[in-house]
Amino acid sequence: MISDLFAEQLEKKNYSLEEFSELLIRLLDYGVLCRDESQVEELLYDRFLQLKNLLEDYLQMIGIRLQHDERFHFVRIYPPGAQVPGLQDEVNQPFNSGFRQRLSQSDIAVILVLRAEYDKSLREGQMDENGCVMISLEALSIGMRNLLNRTLPETITERNRLLSRLKQLRLIHYKMDDDEEQEDCWLKIRPTITSFVSEEALMILSGEKTEASSENSFKEAE
């Protein structure tokens, strides 16, 4: 049985089926692991390094692809047919949306601006040792107006809900209390943003693509 083969391979690496299952379920649930996010993800990421080949073999059987950034220590998985920056998959084109998570227009707008701001900071050499760049919420708001002629949600509750969504996707890291002044909030944009938003999507901001094509180039870490 397949489970017996996996158990045998795992035993050679001193891991149990339960530990493999915990790692697999976490990846399928969140879609991404970032080592610097928490102690839990640090533990699971280090476990991934030991079980990478087995995990890739398992995911390959169900058409899921895995992207591992060894420099900045994150792992992201993509469903069959997803258009992934740097990866081609012309075989597994899905007939429906599968388990992709759909993003709202507000999510998409903010993520596009975050990617543009990330690239700008990289050109200016403003990147820490983990590949992250800092941006204030005020600067993000200005970028929204300048690049897309849009605004962030008006209320603190709505803004925090949006930021929590982006944090869940491991695109940003932030800490802010509900009673904290918005102008004092700083976000850390993670390098995972580059695997989430393609170069084609960035071209939209300069008017080189139509809005309709933007959702196709954005992708499908959705």
C-alpha positions as CSV (number, residue, x, y, z in Angstrom):
1,M,0.0,0.0,0.0
2,I,1.0,3.6,-0.7
3,S,0.7,4.5,3.0
4,D,3.0,1.6,3.9
5,L,5.6,2.9,1.4
6,F,5.4,6.4,2.8
7,A,5.6,5.1,6.4
8,E,8.7,3.2,5.5
9,Q,10.4,6.2,3.8
10,L,9.3,8.5,6.7
11,E,10.7,6.1,9.2
12,K,14.1,6.3,7.5
13,K,14.0,10.0,8.1
14,N,12.8,9.6,11.7
15,Y,9.3,11.1,11.0
16,S,5.9,9.7,11.5
17,L,2.9,9.7,9.2
18,E,1.2,12.0,11.6
19,E,4.0,14.5,11.3
20,F,3.9,14.3,7.5
21,S,0.1,14.7,7.6
22,E,0.5,17.8,9.8
23,L,2.8,19.4,7.3
24,L,0.7,18.4,4.3
25,I,-2.6,19.7,5.8
26,R,-1.0,23.0,6.8
27,L,0.3,23.6,3.3
28,L,-3.1,22.6,1.7
29,D,-4.9,24.8,4.2
30,Y,-2.7,27.9,4.0
31,G,-1.1,27.5,0.6
32,V,2.1,28.9,1.9
33,L,4.7,28.5,4.7
34,C,7.1,31.3,5.8
35,R,9.8,30.3,8.2
36,D,9.9,33.7,9.9
37,E,6.1,33.9,10.4
38,S,5.9,32.0,13.7
39,Q,7.5,29.2,15.7
40,V,4.9,26.8,14.3
41,E,5.9,27.7,10.7
42,E,9.5,27.6,11.5
43,L,9.1,24.1,12.8
44,L,7.0,23.0,9.8
45,Y,9.4,24.7,7.3
46,D,12.4,22.9,8.8
47,R,10.4,19.6,8.6
48,F,9.6,20.4,5.0
49,L,13.4,20.6,4.3
50,Q,13.8,17.0,5.5
51,L,10.6,15.7,3.7
52,K,10.7,17.8,0.5
53,N,11.2,15.0,-1.9
54,L,8.4,12.9,-0.4
55,L,6.1,15.8,-0.2
56,E,6.7,16.7,-3.8
57,D,6.1,13.1,-4.9
58,Y,2.8,13.1,-3.0
59,L,1.6,16.4,-4.3
60,Q,2.6,15.5,-7.9
61,M,0.1,12.6,-7.8
62,I,-2.7,15.1,-7.4
63,G,-1.3,17.7,-9.8
64,I,-0.2,20.2,-7.3
65,R,3.0,22.1,-7.9
66,L,5.4,23.4,-5.2
67,Q,7.6,26.4,-5.3
68,H,10.4,26.6,-2.8
69,D,12.4,29.8,-2.3
70,E,15.6,28.7,-0.5
71,R,16.9,32.2,-0.1
72,F,14.0,33.7,1.7
73,H,12.7,30.5,3.3
74,F,9.2,30.1,2.0
75,V,7.2,27.5,0.3
76,R,4.0,28.0,-1.8
77,I,1.8,25.4,-3.5
78,Y,-0.3,25.9,-6.7
79,P,-3.3,24.0,-7.9
80,P,-3.4,22.3,-11.3
81,G,-3.5,24.8,-14.2
82,A,-2.4,27.8,-12.1
83,Q,-0.3,30.3,-14.0
84,V,2.8,30.6,-11.8
85,P,5.6,33.1,-12.4
86,G,8.6,31.2,-13.6
87,L,6.7,27.8,-13.9
88,Q,4.9,26.4,-16.9
89,D,2.1,23.9,-16.8
90,E,0.3,23.5,-20.1
91,V,-0.9,20.0,-19.3
92,N,-3.0,20.4,-16.2
93,Q,-5.6,23.0,-17.2
94,P,-8.6,22.8,-14.9
95,F,-12.2,22.9,-16.1
96,N,-13.2,25.0,-13.2
97,S,-11.7,27.0,-10.3
98,G,-10.8,24.0,-8.2
99,F,-9.7,25.0,-4.7
100,R,-8.4,28.4,-5.7
101,Q,-9.4,31.2,-3.4
102,R,-11.0,34.1,-5.2
103,L,-9.7,37.6,-4.3
104,S,-11.9,40.7,-4.2
105,Q,-11.2,43.7,-6.4
106,S,-10.0,45.5,-3.3
107,D,-7.6,42.7,-2.5
108,I,-6.2,42.7,-6.1
109,A,-5.8,46.5,-6.2
110,V,-3.8,46.5,-2.9
111,I,-1.6,43.6,-3.8
112,L,-0.7,45.1,-7.2
113,V,0.3,48.3,-5.4
114,L,2.3,46.4,-2.8
115,R,4.2,44.6,-5.6
116,A,4.9,47.9,-7.3
117,E,6.2,49.4,-4.0
118,Y,8.2,46.3,-3.4
119,D,10.0,46.6,-6.8
120,K,10.6,50.3,-6.2
121,S,12.2,49.6,-2.8
122,L,14.4,46.9,-4.4
123,R,15.7,49.3,-7.0
124,E,16.5,51.7,-4.2
125,G,18.3,49.0,-2.2
126,Q,15.9,49.1,0.7
127,M,15.6,45.4,1.5
128,D,16.5,43.6,4.7
129,E,18.3,40.3,5.0
130,N,15.1,38.4,4.7
131,G,14.1,40.0,1.4
132,C,11.4,42.2,3.0
133,V,10.8,45.9,2.6
134,M,9.0,48.3,4.9
135,I,6.2,50.7,3.8
136,S,3.9,52.9,5.8
137,L,0.1,52.6,5.5
138,E,0.2,56.2,4.5
139,A,2.6,55.5,1.6
140,L,0.4,52.5,0.5
141,S,-2.6,54.8,0.5
142,I,-0.7,57.4,-1.7
143,G,0.4,54.6,-4.0
144,M,-3.2,53.4,-4.4
145,R,-4.3,56.9,-5.4
146,N,-1.3,57.5,-7.7
147,L,-1.3,54.1,-9.5
148,L,-4.9,53.1,-9.5
149,N,-6.9,56.1,-8.5
150,R,-8.4,54.1,-5.7
151,T,-8.5,54.4,-1.9
152,L,-8.0,52.0,1.0
153,P,-11.2,51.1,3.0
154,E,-12.4,54.0,5.0
155,T,-12.9,52.4,8.4
156,I,-10.2,50.9,10.7
157,T,-12.2,47.7,10.9
158,E,-12.4,47.3,7.1
159,R,-8.7,48.1,6.8
160,N,-7.7,45.7,9.4
161,R,-9.8,43.0,7.7
162,L,-8.0,43.6,4.5
163,L,-4.6,43.6,6.1
164,S,-5.4,40.4,7.9
165,R,-6.3,38.8,4.6
166,L,-3.0,39.8,3.1
167,K,-1.2,38.6,6.2
168,Q,-3.0,35.2,5.9
169,L,-1.6,35.0,2.4
170,R,1.9,35.7,3.8
171,L,2.3,38.7,1.6
172,I,2.8,41.1,4.4
173,H,3.7,41.1,8.1
174,Y,2.2,43.7,10.4
175,K,1.0,44.3,13.9
176,M,-1.5,46.9,14.8
177,D,-4.1,47.4,17.5
178,D,-7.6,48.5,16.7
179,D,-7.1,51.7,18.7
180,E,-3.7,52.5,17.0
181,E,-3.5,55.5,14.7
182,Q,-3.5,54.4,11.1
183,E,-0.7,56.8,10.2
184,D,1.6,55.0,12.6
185,C,1.1,51.6,11.0
186,W,4.0,50.1,9.1
187,L,3.8,47.0,6.9
188,K,6.6,44.6,6.0
189,I,6.1,43.4,2.4
190,R,7.4,39.8,2.1
191,P,9.4,38.5,-1.0
192,T,6.5,36.1,-1.5
193,I,4.8,39.0,-3.3
194,T,7.0,38.2,-6.3
195,S,5.7,34.7,-6.6
196,F,2.1,35.9,-6.2
197,V,2.0,38.7,-8.8
198,S,3.5,38.2,-12.3
199,E,5.5,40.8,-14.3
200,E,2.6,40.9,-16.7
201,A,0.3,42.1,-13.9
202,L,2.7,44.9,-13.1
203,M,2.4,46.1,-16.7
204,I,-1.2,46.9,-16.0
205,L,-0.2,49.7,-13.7
206,S,1.5,51.4,-16.6
207,G,-1.5,51.0,-18.9
208,E,0.1,48.3,-21.1
209,K,-2.7,45.8,-20.4
210,T,-6.4,45.9,-20.2
211,E,-8.3,45.4,-16.9
212,A,-9.7,42.2,-18.2
213,S,-6.3,40.7,-18.8
214,S,-5.2,41.7,-15.4
215,E,-7.1,39.0,-13.6
216,N,-5.6,36.4,-15.8
217,S,-2.1,37.5,-15.2
218,F,-2.5,38.0,-11.5
219,K,-3.0,34.8,-10.4
220,E,-3.6,31.9,-9.1
221,A,-2.3,31.7,-5.9
222,E,-5.9,32.8,-5.7
